[in-house]
Amino acid sequence: MAERIGDISVFGVRKLRFRQRGPSIRVAARIEEITGGMVRASDLEPVKSARVVAEASS
């Protein structure tokens, strides 16, 4: 998948898959193109840990 997207490493794709980081606009657009719109940029937003959410609400 990293080769199909271009300009991203296998490790970077893994971080996206496990929602540890979000994609750049270019990478998000490319993923949407490759998947025929089945995976959108909003699907790739990182998940915030409970700790980060708790700290933000303090």
N, C-alpha and C positions, 0 to 999 in steps of 0.2 A: 504494500500500500504506500509506503514511503516513496518508492520509485515512481509510482503513478501520480502521486501528489506533486513531487518535486520540491526541492529546497526545504526538506525536513528529514530528520534522521529517523531510523527505526525507533530509537529511544523516545524521540519527540512524539511519534505516533502512539507509542505505548502510554505516554503521559496524557495524551488527549483521550485515548480509549478509557483509561481509568479515571478520567476527569480530574487529574491533578493540576492541570493548567488548561487555559483556553488557547485557541488558535489565533494566529494573526488573521486579519481580514482576507488576505490573499489565500492563505491555506484553507480558511473556512469556505471561501468561494469555490476553490478547487475541489474540496471534499464534496460540496453540494453538487457540483458538476459531475464528478465521477460517479456518485451514487444516484444520479438522476433525481435529486431532490429528496431522497429518502432520509438523508442525514443533513440537517440544517445547522446553521451556526448556533442557534439557540439550544440545540441538542448537545453541543460540545462545551457548554459553560461549565467551569470547574465547580465541584461540590465543596462548599465550605464546611469545615469540620465543626463539631459542636462547640469546641473550645473557642474558635474564632467568632461564632455566632454569639456565644455567651459574653465574650469580651466586648463585642460591639453593642450589646444591649445594656452594658453596665454604665 
